[in-house]
Amino acid sequence: MANVPVTGRQLGPHGSVNFARGPSITDRGSVFTAHVAWPMRSVAAAHAALAVMKQDSSCSTADHAMTAYRVSVPPRGAVEKAYDDDGEAHGGQRLLGALTKMKAVNVAVCVSRVYGGQNIGKARFEHMCAAPPTRRRDPSCRR
């Protein structure tokens, strides 16, 4: 992934987390923008990070803000996971599927969609799953 700015932020008791926002993807008037946060040290941290991402201007003004996370939970390292479609049928589910396929852990993602007035069918899933700046090279996001 080329030159996606990364910022660190304290999430109170959840410690320091990195945030990145990917470039927007536009298709037939709809605009998709992805955000990712890592490393998530707990499910509570993932929820806190998603709340921060949803406050970003691209998410707060969007028609939908689909989310997903995968967090390795001690002591066994079982992966806790969840998603929210936010009214975009199967959107969050597809994000979680993309994270699972990449074996990404300790990561939370939010993809916003500003509806452009035209249904774009299954192409929206390609945009949702292509949009996240997933930090594939960061070892804290891989199992």
N, C-alpha and C positions, 0 to 999 in steps of 0.2 A: 504494500500500500504506500502510495507516494505522499509524503509530507503532510500528514494529518496532524494538526497541532494537538498536543497533549497538555492538560493542565492538572495539577494536583489540588486536592481539596480535603480538608478535614471534615469528617462526618461525625463529629462529637465522639461518643463512646465507641464508634465503629472504626476509628483510626483514619489514616490517610488513604485516599482513593484517587486513582487516575481517571480522568474523563477525556473523551475525544468525540468530536463531531465530524462526521464525514461530509463530503460534498453532496449537495442536493441532486436528485435525479428527477427530471421533468418528463412526463409522458401525457400527451393529449390534455394538457392543462393541469393535471394532478402533479403535486410536488411531494416527493418522498425525501425525508431527511433522517439520518440515523445518528444515534448517540450510543456510546458504549462506556461502561465503567468497570474498572478492575483494580486490584483484586478484591473480591468480596470475601470477607472472612466469616460471614454468617448470613442467614436468610434475612435477619433484621437489617443488616447492612445493605443487602440487595434492595429491600423495600425503601430504605432511606435514599439510596442512590437513584432509584427510579423516580422518587418524588422530586429530587433535584433536577433530573433530566427533563421532567415534565414541566418544570418552571421555565425552561429555555424558551425564548420567543418562538422558535420554530415548532415547538410542541404545544405551547400554551394557546396558540392561535389556530392549531390544526383541527380538522374535523375528527381525526382519529389519532390516538397515540398508542400503538400496539407495543406490548412489552413481553419480555421473557428473561428468565435467569436460570443459571445452573450453578449451584454452590456445593462444594464438598464439605460435609459436616463431620467433625471428629466425633467419637474416636475411631470409628470404622472407615471413615471416608466415603460413606454413602452419599450419593448425589441427590440433593433436594432440588426440585425444579418446579417451575410454574410459569404460566403465561396469562396474558389478558388480551383479548381481541379488541376491546374498546369499540365495539360496534362494527368493526371491519371483519366480516365473516372469515374465520380461520386464519386471520393475520398473525396474531400472537402465537398460535399453534405452529404456523410455518416458521416463525422466528425460532421457536424452541427446537423444532426439527433441524434447522440449520446449525444451531449451537451443538446439538447432539451429534450430528454428522461430523462436525469439526472436532468433536471431543473436547470442546471448550468447557472449562470449569472456572468457578470463582469469578464469573462475569455476569453483568446485567446489560441488556440492550433495550433501547426504545426507538422505534421507527414511527415518525409522524407522517401523516398524509393530509395534505390540503386537497380536498376534492375539487377537481377541475370542471365538473359539470358533465362529464362523459364517462360512462362505464367502460373500463378497459379490460374486463375479464381476468383471465388467469395471468396476464402480463403483470398485474399488481404484485403477485407473489414473487415473481422474478426480481422486481424492483425492491421489495421488502428484504429479501434475502441477500441481494447483491449490495444493498446500501450499507449494512453495518460495517464500521471501521473496526474489524474484529481483533486487531492486534495479534494476528496469528503467530508472530515471532516472539511474543512475550511468554516466557515459560510459566508465568503465574496463571495463564489462561489455558494451559494444556494439561491433560492428564498423562 
